[in-house]
Amino acid sequence: MPMSWNKPLVVAAVLALLVGAALYQRAAERAGPVPAAAPIDAVDLGDAPATGAPAIAAHAPVTGEGDTDASPGVTDRRRHLRREFERAPDLYVYLQSLIPAARAGEADAIWLVSRVYEYCAPYAGDPAAYAGDTRLFGEMKLRASAAMVAARERVSRRCTRFAPEDGLGYRTILLRRTQAAEAGSLAAEAALLAMGEPLDDSETYRRDLADRVQRSADPEAFTALAPAMGVMAAGDDAHSGQVAGSQLAELAWQLAGCELGQDCSAEGPLMTNYCANGGICSQDEEQDFQTFVYDAAIPRQGADVVDDMIDSLLRSEGVPK
């Protein structure tokens, strides 16, 4: 079933995406080729062992304070690290706290290193150009301009210490996610499939991965897998009978991740990514991802379909209802 977006929202998003794509290409050309791994010691993990390293809780004591993610598939250590990523005002400092555990091969730490890279890459490639593009989007006076500028400024503040020489590009992200997946991160495995770079491209593996994510009750794995279960999965026999193959299916996986505890708040990483990098923004600054999707992305007759998909995803062993 095709997704019917709110027309004014689509117009604004398309214009932002077209301009953003051109500006991103210009920035990429100025920045030059991305190295295979970040060159500076502050970011480079070295040769992190892929498997067998224990979690090192001493690097980030667990407090549990303020945590809302109570999913049984998420440990206190993992929950703490993820909450810190969502809250940290300075992601460069947060990255330094991950480095010892990541170098020791801790899967969750390496995965979150890749999340920092992904979040900050658009800014780090050329901070001056990023600031200029932000001003340009503000001057366009689109309906979503104010929200988009706010989201991009939030990225700038959190990523301000990163620079082009840090090499936060696609290949660096892919490298770290492969390391994280091989070390045991299910979210990283899911993200690799969504990037079109799965650990194994067989139908059996891809189907099993979706099943494992569904059983995991891991909100980040749900969200990471979502793009792979949308239109990317259309006509793919590997996902026959699963929630897959349409834009509504992708939204269902994302919304299920929200139900399980993913940060889907108005200023969370998910909403920030949609708005800062895609121009798909809510005009209500306090609107969270779930409310925004039902308000602007899902046609009225499609809401029940999406609700049924979410119920199906959460109706498995280990996933609370």
Residue frames as qw, qx, qy, qz and C-alpha x, y, z in Angstrom:
[[0.000, 0.889, 0.457, 0.000, 0.00, 0.00, 0.00],
 [0.431, 0.464, -0.049, 0.772, 1.63, 3.32, -0.98],
 [0.333, -0.515, -0.456, 0.645, 2.19, 5.93, 1.71],
 [0.136, 0.792, 0.355, 0.477, 0.30, 9.20, 1.25],
 [0.422, -0.195, -0.309, 0.829, 2.29, 12.05, 2.78],
 [0.029, 0.845, 0.348, -0.405, 0.77, 15.36, 3.75],
 [0.612, 0.654, 0.234, 0.380, 1.19, 17.40, 0.53],
 [0.011, 0.963, -0.174, 0.203, 2.64, 20.64, 1.99],
 [0.663, -0.598, 0.439, 0.101, 5.05, 18.53, 4.02],
 [0.835, 0.182, 0.403, 0.328, 6.14, 16.64, 0.93],
 [0.426, 0.847, 0.072, 0.309, 6.73, 19.80, -1.09],
 [0.255, -0.902, 0.327, -0.119, 8.89, 21.24, 1.65],
 [0.778, -0.370, 0.488, 0.139, 10.77, 17.99, 2.12],
 [0.795, 0.419, 0.311, 0.310, 11.41, 17.49, -1.59],
 [0.258, 0.920, -0.095, 0.280, 12.74, 21.01, -2.01],
 [0.449, -0.782, 0.427, -0.068, 14.97, 20.58, 1.02],
 [0.862, -0.114, 0.460, 0.182, 16.19, 17.22, -0.19],
 [0.685, 0.639, 0.166, 0.308, 16.99, 18.52, -3.69],
 [0.067, 0.922, -0.255, 0.282, 18.92, 21.49, -2.35],
 [0.645, -0.619, 0.442, -0.065, 20.51, 19.40, 0.37],
 [0.917, 0.119, 0.310, 0.221, 21.69, 16.75, -2.09],
 [0.541, 0.752, -0.027, 0.376, 23.38, 19.35, -4.26],
 [0.181, -0.872, 0.342, -0.300, 25.03, 21.00, -1.28],
 [0.834, -0.390, 0.390, 0.007, 26.12, 17.66, 0.17],
 [0.861, 0.363, 0.165, 0.314, 27.74, 16.77, -3.15],
 [0.263, 0.864, -0.184, 0.388, 29.58, 20.10, -3.17],
 [0.499, -0.740, 0.401, -0.207, 30.80, 19.49, 0.36],
 [0.934, -0.098, 0.323, 0.119, 31.95, 15.97, -0.53],
 [0.706, 0.600, 0.020, 0.375, 33.91, 17.30, -3.49],
 [0.014, -0.877, 0.304, -0.373, 35.59, 19.91, -1.30],
 [0.694, -0.573, 0.405, -0.161, 36.41, 17.37, 1.40],
 [0.291, 0.531, -0.781, -0.155, 37.99, 14.87, -1.00],
 [0.717, -0.029, -0.677, -0.165, 37.99, 11.08, -0.66],
 [0.680, -0.595, 0.202, -0.377, 37.09, 9.53, 2.68],
 [0.121, 0.491, -0.854, 0.123, 39.82, 7.39, 4.27],
 [0.644, -0.134, -0.733, -0.172, 39.10, 3.75, 5.10],
 [0.596, -0.537, -0.520, 0.295, 39.55, 4.51, 8.80],
 [0.137, -0.983, -0.043, -0.116, 39.70, 7.71, 10.83],
 [0.665, 0.474, -0.343, 0.464, 43.33, 8.89, 10.95],
 [0.067, -0.644, 0.416, -0.639, 43.55, 10.51, 14.37],
 [0.267, 0.050, -0.888, 0.372, 44.11, 8.69, 17.66],
 [0.326, 0.034, 0.442, -0.835, 41.07, 10.33, 19.24],
 [0.756, 0.221, 0.004, -0.616, 38.77, 8.50, 16.83],
 [0.608, 0.356, -0.693, -0.156, 40.79, 5.59, 15.45],
 [0.853, -0.391, 0.181, -0.296, 40.04, 2.36, 17.34],
 [0.112, -0.531, 0.833, 0.107, 43.03, 0.53, 15.97],
 [0.483, 0.068, -0.820, -0.299, 42.55, -3.18, 15.41],
 [0.584, -0.244, 0.423, -0.649, 39.67, -3.85, 17.78],
 [0.101, -0.062, 0.992, 0.047, 39.24, -7.59, 18.30],
 [0.441, -0.140, -0.504, -0.729, 36.08, -8.82, 16.62],
 [0.779, -0.360, -0.404, -0.317, 34.93, -11.36, 19.16],
 [0.766, -0.153, -0.542, 0.310, 35.40, -12.71, 22.64],
 [0.205, 0.259, -0.375, 0.866, 36.04, -9.50, 24.58],
 [0.229, -0.564, -0.744, 0.277, 33.96, -9.03, 27.73],
 [0.064, -0.874, -0.254, -0.410, 31.90, -5.93, 28.44],
 [0.473, 0.049, -0.395, 0.786, 33.91, -3.40, 30.47],
 [0.247, -0.813, -0.512, -0.122, 31.38, -1.80, 32.78],
 [0.501, -0.533, -0.175, 0.659, 34.03, 0.29, 34.56],
 [0.293, 0.113, 0.308, 0.898, 34.23, 2.67, 31.63],
 [0.304, -0.321, -0.215, -0.871, 30.65, 3.86, 32.14],
 [0.059, 0.090, 0.852, -0.512, 29.04, 3.14, 35.50],
 [0.236, -0.444, -0.724, -0.473, 25.37, 2.24, 35.23],
 [0.132, -0.013, 0.457, -0.880, 22.99, 4.47, 37.09],
 [0.002, -0.443, -0.887, -0.132, 19.69, 3.61, 35.43],
 [0.026, 0.550, 0.381, -0.742, 18.51, 7.08, 36.39],
 [0.349, 0.551, -0.077, -0.754, 15.94, 8.40, 33.97],
 [0.001, 0.139, -0.887, -0.440, 16.01, 5.30, 31.75],
 [0.673, 0.194, 0.175, -0.692, 12.73, 4.52, 30.05],
 [0.657, 0.322, -0.617, -0.290, 13.90, 1.55, 28.00],
 [0.587, -0.349, 0.636, -0.360, 12.90, -1.47, 30.08],
 [0.828, 0.312, -0.342, -0.316, 13.00, -3.99, 27.23],
 [0.871, -0.376, 0.317, -0.005, 14.08, -7.44, 28.44],
 [0.871, 0.344, 0.093, 0.337, 16.47, -7.76, 25.49],
 [0.293, 0.778, -0.197, 0.520, 18.55, -4.75, 26.60],
 [0.692, -0.264, -0.456, 0.494, 21.11, -4.96, 29.41],
 [0.288, -0.898, -0.174, 0.285, 21.72, -2.17, 31.91],
 [0.482, -0.395, 0.350, 0.700, 25.17, -1.57, 30.41],
 [0.286, 0.327, 0.626, 0.648, 23.79, -1.26, 26.88],
 [0.082, -0.848, -0.511, -0.112, 20.90, 0.91, 28.05],
 [0.383, -0.781, -0.034, 0.493, 23.26, 3.27, 29.85],
 [0.420, -0.183, 0.463, 0.759, 25.57, 3.68, 26.86],
 [0.163, 0.514, 0.652, 0.533, 22.64, 4.38, 24.54],
 [0.193, -0.892, -0.399, 0.088, 21.05, 6.90, 26.88],
 [0.417, -0.619, 0.136, 0.651, 24.36, 8.73, 27.12],
 [0.327, 0.136, 0.575, 0.737, 24.50, 8.94, 23.33],
 [0.007, -0.727, -0.605, -0.325, 21.01, 10.43, 23.27],
 [0.333, -0.894, -0.267, 0.134, 21.76, 12.98, 25.99],
 [0.640, -0.290, 0.080, 0.707, 25.42, 13.95, 25.58],
 [0.185, 0.928, 0.102, -0.307, 25.77, 17.66, 24.72],
 [0.123, 0.771, -0.568, -0.259, 29.27, 17.05, 23.30],
 [0.981, 0.140, 0.043, -0.125, 29.55, 13.88, 21.21],
 [0.525, 0.613, -0.520, 0.280, 33.33, 14.21, 20.85],
 [0.248, -0.487, 0.666, -0.509, 33.69, 13.87, 24.62],
 [0.868, -0.035, 0.297, -0.396, 31.17, 11.03, 24.62],
 [0.842, 0.446, -0.304, -0.011, 33.20, 9.29, 21.91],
 [0.200, 0.596, -0.681, 0.375, 36.32, 9.41, 24.07],
 [0.574, -0.308, 0.574, -0.496, 34.43, 7.58, 26.84],
 [0.938, 0.202, 0.101, -0.264, 33.68, 4.77, 24.38],
 [0.491, 0.684, -0.538, -0.037, 37.18, 4.32, 22.97],
 [0.184, -0.459, 0.843, -0.211, 38.71, 2.04, 25.69],
 [0.680, 0.111, 0.653, -0.314, 35.80, -0.42, 25.59],
 [0.735, 0.620, -0.031, -0.271, 35.60, -0.23, 21.79],
 [0.295, 0.676, -0.676, -0.011, 39.32, -0.98, 21.43],
 [0.339, -0.262, 0.864, -0.264, 38.80, -3.94, 23.76],
 [0.166, -0.044, -0.888, -0.427, 36.19, -5.28, 21.34],
 [0.228, 0.364, 0.714, -0.553, 32.98, -4.49, 23.22],
 [0.215, 0.422, 0.742, 0.474, 30.24, -4.76, 20.61],
 [0.047, -0.868, -0.488, 0.080, 27.91, -2.10, 22.06],
 [0.284, -0.734, 0.107, 0.608, 30.73, 0.44, 22.35],
 [0.295, -0.101, 0.623, 0.717, 31.83, -0.09, 18.73],
 [0.123, 0.621, 0.724, 0.275, 28.22, 0.15, 17.55],
 [0.126, -0.909, -0.312, 0.247, 27.78, 3.46, 19.36],
 [0.339, -0.464, 0.352, 0.738, 31.04, 4.77, 17.93],
 [0.219, 0.243, 0.715, 0.618, 29.46, 4.16, 14.52],
 [0.032, -0.808, -0.587, -0.026, 26.33, 6.02, 15.63],
 [0.251, -0.774, 0.002, 0.581, 28.41, 9.04, 16.62],
 [0.307, -0.166, 0.583, 0.734, 30.13, 8.90, 13.22],
 [0.130, 0.506, 0.750, 0.405, 26.79, 8.73, 11.41],
 [0.130, -0.862, -0.439, 0.217, 25.22, 11.53, 13.44],
 [0.246, -0.798, 0.114, 0.538, 28.17, 13.89, 13.03],
 [0.593, 0.075, 0.552, 0.582, 29.34, 13.00, 9.50],
 [0.299, 0.790, 0.420, 0.332, 27.21, 15.63, 7.67],
 [0.210, -0.976, 0.033, 0.047, 28.68, 18.35, 9.89],
 [0.639, -0.553, 0.378, 0.378, 32.26, 17.06, 10.18],
 [0.714, 0.373, 0.407, 0.431, 32.79, 16.81, 6.41],
 [0.288, 0.367, 0.098, 0.879, 32.87, 20.63, 6.18],
 [0.196, -0.564, -0.610, 0.521, 31.66, 22.56, 9.23],
 [0.014, 0.372, -0.058, -0.926, 31.77, 25.94, 7.49],
 [0.256, -0.056, -0.670, -0.694, 29.75, 24.67, 4.52],
 [0.264, -0.438, -0.856, 0.081, 27.30, 22.97, 6.91],
 [0.093, -0.539, -0.396, 0.737, 26.72, 26.30, 8.66],
 [0.123, 0.252, -0.340, -0.897, 26.27, 28.03, 5.32],
 [0.266, -0.214, -0.835, -0.431, 23.77, 25.44, 4.17],
 [0.188, -0.514, -0.742, 0.387, 21.86, 25.84, 7.42],
 [0.040, 0.469, 0.098, -0.877, 21.59, 29.58, 6.78],
 [0.193, 0.078, -0.632, -0.747, 20.45, 28.87, 3.20],
 [0.236, -0.384, -0.885, -0.111, 17.66, 26.56, 4.38],
 [0.103, -0.565, -0.519, 0.633, 16.53, 29.27, 6.78],
 [0.088, 0.391, -0.192, -0.896, 16.46, 31.82, 3.98],
 [0.097, -0.141, -0.841, -0.513, 14.31, 29.53, 1.82],
 [0.400, -0.008, 0.290, -0.869, 11.37, 30.23, 4.15],
 [0.481, -0.123, -0.801, -0.333, 9.78, 26.80, 3.63],
 [0.686, -0.545, -0.141, -0.461, 7.13, 25.66, 6.07],
 [0.921, -0.308, -0.161, 0.177, 9.70, 23.34, 7.63],
 [0.470, 0.650, -0.282, 0.525, 12.62, 25.80, 7.50],
 [0.326, -0.719, 0.357, -0.500, 12.58, 26.83, 11.16],
 [0.912, -0.304, 0.238, -0.139, 12.45, 23.23, 12.38],
 [0.891, 0.337, -0.067, 0.296, 15.17, 22.18, 9.95],
 [0.230, 0.736, -0.340, 0.539, 17.45, 25.00, 11.03],
 [0.585, -0.614, 0.352, -0.396, 16.89, 24.08, 14.69],
 [0.988, -0.070, 0.139, 0.021, 17.72, 20.42, 14.00],
 [0.731, 0.504, -0.154, 0.433, 20.87, 21.29, 12.04],
 [0.044, -0.763, 0.362, -0.533, 22.01, 23.70, 14.74],
 [0.817, -0.455, 0.270, -0.229, 21.51, 20.94, 17.30],
 [0.948, 0.181, 0.014, 0.262, 23.81, 18.69, 15.24],
 [0.402, 0.713, -0.238, 0.523, 26.36, 21.51, 14.97],
 [0.401, -0.730, 0.346, -0.432, 26.41, 22.04, 18.75],
 [0.907, -0.301, 0.278, -0.100, 26.77, 18.34, 19.57],
 [0.902, 0.225, 0.165, 0.330, 29.41, 17.71, 16.89],
 [0.116, 0.988, -0.098, -0.016, 31.34, 20.97, 17.10],
 [0.428, -0.693, 0.541, 0.211, 34.74, 19.38, 17.85],
 [0.775, 0.154, 0.559, 0.252, 34.76, 17.14, 14.78],
 [0.134, 0.741, -0.323, -0.573, 36.56, 18.19, 11.60],
 [0.779, 0.496, -0.256, -0.287, 37.16, 16.86, 8.06],
 [0.281, 0.544, -0.783, 0.109, 40.41, 15.17, 9.05],
 [0.533, -0.188, 0.705, -0.429, 38.44, 12.87, 11.37],
 [0.218, 0.172, -0.853, -0.442, 37.20, 11.06, 8.26],
 [0.420, 0.189, 0.731, -0.503, 33.65, 10.40, 9.43],
 [0.455, 0.305, -0.441, -0.710, 32.51, 9.07, 6.07],
 [0.887, 0.046, -0.128, -0.442, 30.58, 6.11, 4.72],
 [0.756, 0.270, -0.583, 0.126, 33.50, 3.69, 4.63],
 [0.068, 0.339, -0.678, 0.649, 34.50, 4.53, 8.18],
 [0.652, -0.131, 0.289, -0.689, 30.95, 3.93, 9.40],
 [0.898, 0.172, -0.313, -0.258, 30.79, 0.67, 7.43],
 [0.493, 0.365, -0.707, 0.352, 34.09, -0.48, 8.94],
 [0.183, -0.253, 0.643, -0.700, 32.98, 0.17, 12.51],
 [0.773, -0.015, 0.136, -0.619, 29.57, -1.43, 11.98],
 [0.825, 0.239, -0.507, -0.074, 31.16, -4.52, 10.52],
 [0.266, 0.310, -0.744, 0.529, 33.46, -4.71, 13.56],
 [0.441, -0.164, 0.456, -0.756, 30.48, -4.25, 15.88],
 [0.863, 0.091, -0.146, -0.476, 28.39, -6.88, 14.09],
 [0.721, 0.270, -0.626, 0.126, 31.23, -9.40, 14.14],
 [0.085, 0.265, -0.701, 0.657, 31.65, -8.69, 17.86],
 [0.112, -0.344, -0.913, 0.188, 27.98, -9.54, 18.46],
 [0.199, 0.322, 0.239, -0.894, 25.94, -6.33, 18.03],
 [0.350, 0.487, 0.796, 0.084, 22.53, -7.22, 16.59],
 [0.191, 0.879, 0.197, -0.390, 21.77, -3.55, 15.91],
 [0.071, -0.637, 0.544, 0.542, 24.96, -3.30, 13.84],
 [0.320, 0.093, 0.896, 0.293, 23.99, -6.44, 11.90],
 [0.295, 0.727, 0.606, -0.135, 20.61, -4.87, 11.19],
 [0.068, 0.863, -0.089, -0.492, 22.19, -1.57, 10.15],
 [0.226, -0.369, 0.736, 0.522, 24.53, -3.35, 7.73],
 [0.329, 0.405, 0.832, 0.187, 21.55, -4.98, 6.03],
 [0.181, 0.877, 0.357, -0.266, 19.86, -1.58, 5.76],
 [0.070, -0.764, 0.377, 0.519, 23.07, -0.21, 4.20],
 [0.827, 0.503, -0.154, -0.197, 23.01, -3.00, 1.62],
 [0.328, 0.596, -0.703, 0.206, 26.17, -4.49, 3.15],
 [0.859, -0.401, 0.078, -0.308, 24.95, -7.54, 5.16],
 [0.399, -0.552, 0.732, 0.025, 27.40, -9.94, 6.77],
 [0.318, 0.056, 0.917, 0.235, 25.80, -12.64, 4.60],
 [0.356, 0.232, -0.215, -0.880, 23.64, -11.91, 1.57],
 [0.144, -0.136, -0.956, -0.216, 21.83, -15.25, 1.49],
 [0.493, -0.436, -0.349, -0.667, 18.03, -15.35, 1.76],
 [0.722, -0.377, -0.565, 0.130, 18.31, -17.63, 4.79],
 [0.439, -0.116, -0.356, 0.817, 20.54, -15.19, 6.66],
 [0.104, -0.226, -0.081, -0.965, 18.42, -12.14, 5.84],
 [0.616, -0.443, -0.455, -0.466, 15.20, -13.84, 6.91],
 [0.708, -0.335, -0.520, 0.343, 16.80, -15.15, 10.10],
 [0.289, 0.066, -0.236, 0.926, 18.19, -11.71, 10.90],
 [0.356, -0.371, -0.186, -0.837, 14.72, -10.15, 10.72],
 [0.753, -0.411, -0.489, -0.158, 13.38, -12.93, 12.95],
 [0.628, -0.163, -0.450, 0.614, 16.22, -12.43, 15.45],
 [0.039, 0.209, -0.104, 0.971, 15.61, -8.69, 15.59],
 [0.549, -0.426, -0.330, -0.639, 11.89, -9.24, 16.14],
 [0.795, -0.377, -0.470, 0.073, 12.57, -11.66, 19.02],
 [0.538, 0.172, -0.383, 0.730, 15.28, -9.47, 20.54],
 [0.290, -0.866, -0.397, 0.089, 13.11, -6.70, 22.04],
 [0.503, -0.301, 0.074, 0.807, 16.07, -4.44, 21.17],
 [0.268, 0.858, 0.299, -0.319, 14.70, -1.01, 20.16],
 [0.018, -0.727, 0.442, 0.526, 17.88, 0.03, 18.34],
 [0.297, -0.062, 0.884, 0.355, 17.92, -3.18, 16.32],
 [0.352, 0.654, 0.662, -0.098, 14.28, -2.57, 15.32],
 [0.169, 0.904, 0.024, -0.391, 15.05, 0.99, 14.21],
 [0.180, -0.564, 0.649, 0.477, 18.28, 0.01, 12.46],
 [0.356, 0.125, 0.891, 0.253, 16.52, -2.73, 10.50],
 [0.385, 0.644, 0.447, -0.486, 13.52, -0.60, 9.49],
 [0.318, 0.660, -0.334, -0.593, 14.89, 0.74, 6.16],
 [0.016, 0.255, -0.927, -0.274, 15.75, -2.81, 5.07],
 [0.201, 0.331, 0.908, -0.159, 12.16, -3.92, 5.70],
 [0.338, 0.623, 0.176, -0.683, 10.55, -1.09, 3.73],
 [0.702, 0.636, -0.063, -0.314, 10.55, -0.73, -0.05],
 [0.061, 0.616, -0.778, -0.108, 14.03, -2.31, -0.12],
 [0.352, -0.081, 0.920, -0.153, 12.35, -5.62, 0.73],
 [0.683, 0.410, 0.123, -0.592, 9.60, -5.39, -1.90],
 [0.832, 0.421, -0.281, -0.228, 9.47, -8.62, -3.89],
 [0.143, 0.537, -0.804, 0.212, 12.24, -10.21, -1.80],
 [0.800, -0.173, -0.530, -0.221, 11.35, -13.85, -1.09],
 [0.427, 0.116, -0.681, 0.583, 13.59, -13.75, 1.98],
 [0.123, 0.023, 0.465, -0.876, 10.98, -11.62, 3.77],
 [0.468, -0.244, -0.618, -0.583, 7.85, -13.35, 2.51],
 [0.610, -0.516, -0.599, -0.050, 5.26, -13.42, 5.29],
 [0.455, -0.321, -0.360, 0.748, 7.17, -10.90, 7.39],
 [0.053, 0.921, 0.259, -0.286, 6.29, -7.26, 8.00],
 [0.413, -0.371, 0.453, 0.698, 8.15, -6.00, 4.95],
 [0.402, 0.309, 0.681, 0.528, 8.01, -4.58, 1.46],
 [0.051, 0.812, 0.416, 0.406, 6.34, -1.17, 1.81],
 [0.111, 0.504, -0.253, 0.818, 6.85, 2.28, 3.28],
 [0.664, -0.538, -0.014, -0.519, 4.19, 1.45, 5.87],
 [0.935, -0.165, -0.264, 0.168, 6.19, -1.61, 6.90],
 [0.511, 0.321, -0.312, 0.734, 9.29, 0.52, 7.42],
 [0.266, -0.544, 0.147, -0.782, 7.30, 2.90, 9.59],
 [0.857, -0.398, -0.189, -0.268, 5.87, -0.03, 11.56],
 [0.822, -0.008, -0.341, 0.456, 9.37, -1.27, 12.44],
 [0.224, 0.392, -0.252, 0.856, 10.39, 2.24, 13.49],
 [0.511, -0.509, 0.001, -0.693, 7.26, 2.74, 15.56],
 [0.911, -0.283, -0.300, 0.002, 7.72, -0.65, 17.19],
 [0.605, 0.176, -0.362, 0.687, 11.23, 0.51, 18.14],
 [0.157, -0.483, 0.150, -0.848, 9.65, 3.55, 19.76],
 [0.793, -0.426, -0.183, -0.396, 7.26, 1.29, 21.70],
 [0.899, -0.122, -0.315, 0.279, 10.26, -0.69, 22.96],
 [0.534, -0.740, -0.075, 0.403, 12.09, 2.39, 24.21],
 [0.564, 0.268, 0.216, 0.751, 13.99, 3.95, 21.32],
 [0.110, -0.518, -0.196, 0.826, 14.44, 7.71, 21.75],
 [0.226, 0.517, 0.646, 0.514, 11.69, 9.03, 19.49],
 [0.143, -0.749, -0.360, 0.537, 11.36, 12.38, 21.24],
 [0.357, 0.918, 0.159, -0.065, 11.15, 15.69, 19.41],
 [0.083, 0.892, -0.443, -0.045, 14.89, 16.34, 19.76],
 [0.814, -0.266, 0.509, 0.080, 16.02, 12.71, 19.71],
 [0.263, -0.387, 0.684, 0.559, 18.45, 11.32, 17.11],
 [0.374, 0.375, 0.816, 0.233, 15.67, 9.80, 14.97],
 [0.197, 0.893, 0.386, -0.119, 13.68, 13.01, 14.57],
 [0.178, -0.797, 0.289, 0.499, 16.89, 15.02, 14.21],
 [0.390, -0.144, 0.752, 0.512, 18.10, 12.78, 11.38],
 [0.332, 0.614, 0.695, 0.168, 14.81, 13.01, 9.48],
 [0.064, 0.957, 0.232, -0.164, 14.70, 16.78, 9.83],
 [0.257, -0.779, 0.352, 0.450, 18.36, 17.87, 9.61],
 [0.287, -0.294, 0.770, 0.488, 19.34, 15.51, 6.79],
 [0.220, 0.340, 0.858, 0.315, 16.06, 14.85, 5.03],
 [0.150, -0.099, -0.132, -0.975, 14.06, 18.03, 5.48],
 [0.510, -0.431, -0.664, -0.337, 11.15, 15.99, 6.86],
 [0.150, 0.073, -0.545, 0.822, 10.27, 18.03, 9.92],
 [0.175, -0.678, -0.709, 0.080, 7.33, 18.56, 12.20],
 [0.050, 0.642, 0.084, 0.761, 6.01, 22.10, 12.42],
 [0.644, -0.716, -0.039, -0.265, 5.31, 21.44, 16.09],
 [0.222, 0.662, -0.640, 0.321, 8.64, 21.62, 17.95],
 [0.434, -0.347, 0.697, -0.452, 7.34, 19.35, 20.70],
 [0.898, 0.172, -0.039, -0.402, 5.91, 16.62, 18.46],
 [0.507, -0.412, 0.749, 0.112, 7.57, 13.23, 18.90],
 [0.063, 0.240, -0.817, -0.520, 8.16, 10.73, 16.10],
 [0.128, 0.337, 0.932, -0.034, 5.05, 8.62, 16.75],
 [0.214, 0.711, 0.429, -0.513, 2.70, 11.60, 16.79],
 [0.118, 0.602, -0.387, -0.688, 4.38, 13.11, 13.74],
 [0.042, -0.072, 0.917, 0.391, 4.07, 9.89, 11.72],
 [0.130, 0.509, 0.845, -0.099, 0.38, 9.40, 12.48],
 [0.122, 0.758, 0.241, -0.593, -0.29, 13.08, 11.91],
 [0.236, 0.754, -0.294, -0.538, 1.61, 13.62, 8.66],
 [0.030, 0.438, -0.833, -0.337, 2.84, 10.36, 7.14],
 [0.131, 0.155, 0.979, 0.023, 0.12, 7.75, 7.40],
 [0.358, -0.236, -0.415, -0.803, -3.18, 8.16, 5.51],
 [0.565, -0.247, 0.368, -0.696, -6.20, 7.84, 7.75],
 [0.937, 0.063, -0.099, -0.329, -7.18, 4.49, 6.23],
 [0.694, 0.386, -0.562, 0.231, -3.61, 3.22, 6.74],
 [0.249, -0.594, 0.529, -0.553, -3.41, 3.78, 10.50],
 [0.880, -0.199, 0.278, -0.331, -5.14, 0.51, 11.34],
 [0.893, 0.373, -0.225, 0.113, -2.85, -1.33, 8.93],
 [0.304, 0.610, -0.534, 0.501, 0.23, 0.08, 10.63],
 [0.543, -0.469, 0.449, -0.533, -1.19, -0.68, 14.09],
 [0.983, 0.012, 0.073, -0.168, -1.74, -4.30, 13.05],
 [0.717, 0.506, -0.371, 0.304, 1.83, -4.48, 11.75],
 [0.050, -0.617, 0.545, -0.565, 3.19, -3.12, 15.04],
 [0.791, -0.299, 0.323, -0.425, 1.10, -5.60, 17.03],
 [0.964, 0.234, -0.124, 0.015, 2.46, -8.41, 14.85],
 [0.483, 0.594, -0.471, 0.439, 6.06, -7.28, 15.41],
 [0.212, -0.513, 0.560, -0.615, 5.64, -7.05, 19.17],
 [0.885, -0.163, 0.142, -0.412, 3.76, -10.33, 19.43],
 [0.776, 0.319, -0.527, 0.138, 6.75, -12.60, 19.94],
 [0.810, -0.434, -0.297, 0.260, 8.55, -14.25, 22.81],
 [0.581, -0.218, -0.133, 0.773, 10.47, -11.73, 24.89],
 [0.059, 0.293, 0.201, 0.933, 8.70, -8.68, 23.51],
 [0.058, 0.357, 0.672, -0.646, 6.37, -6.98, 26.01],
 [0.030, -0.530, -0.625, -0.573, 2.85, -5.99, 24.96]]
